[in-house]
Amino acid sequence: MIGGGRMGAGIAQSFAAAGSRVTVVESGAEAAAAALDRVAGGLARAAERGRLAEPAEAVLARVSTVGSPEELPGDVRLVVEAVPEDAALKAKVLAAAEGAVSDDAVLATNTSSLSVTELSTALRRPARFLGMHFFNPVPASALIELVVAPDTADTTLESALAWTRALGKTDVVVKDSPGFASSRLGLALGLEAVRMVEEGVAEPAAIDAAMSLGYKHPMGPLRLTDLVGLDVRLAIAEYLQSTLGERFAPPALLREKVARGELGRKTGQGFYTWE
């Protein structure tokens, strides 16, 4: 597991809870300790809710950390990269991981929008690479979106499907395209909700209630934007604008909030105020 932030820790927790031995790559002792704390906290919450088949301590014992992709154990069967949405950074760590693991290991990126095909050009074995788009919070989410690039081998997809089902999650398989299926559709709804706030159509809570109560969405698009992070949504919107056109142009309100540091739950303020 490359990256031990919110998503990486959630992915690590899910695999460890399913019985896998997990190695989290984080640079520096402080970052590594923080990643383990996130996994431990998630396991504690899962145990409280009766969602673990064994004690949290036993699951956590299967999680370890290293300081760089080059230090990954050679017998790793799956590498999942979950570093920030920066194509150059992702390509760098994926190439480093490829050099450390066996030739038949599967490499995957957890990107929510970047081109899997373009990332694969950094690899010697693009046939062993695909996208595995997890959703936040990973342990509670039922879905993994598997993104297949032109060079992805059928056996690689079969391995990813087996991993997905071993986690007890449902897969959807899509061809590599900007935003895939989930981010493209979710962002379109989210951006229009931001425009409605910008235009004074309704308050955020009213817009969210319309979608959660009227259309049975688990949560409204603005609350979801706060959970994902306004900065993350802005970056995805800018990428889709550059690849798919002006219909994904970010609203001015979204840019203004990001510029003010109102990034959602992680900063305590977005479209809502968070404790």
ABEGO torsion letter per residue (X at the ends): XBEABAAAAAAAAAAAAAGBBBBBBBBEAAAAAAAAAAAAAAAAAAAAAGABABBAAAAAAABBBBABAAABBAABABBBBABBBBAAAAAAAAAAAAAABBAABBBBBABAABBAAAAAAABABAAABBBBBBBOBAAABABBBBBBBAABBAAAAAAAAAAAAAAGBBBBBBBBBBGEAAAAAAAAAAAAAAAAAAAGABBAAAAAAAAAAAAGBABBAAAAAAAAEAAAAAAAAAAAAAAAEAAABBBAAAAAAAAAGBAEAAAGBBABBBX
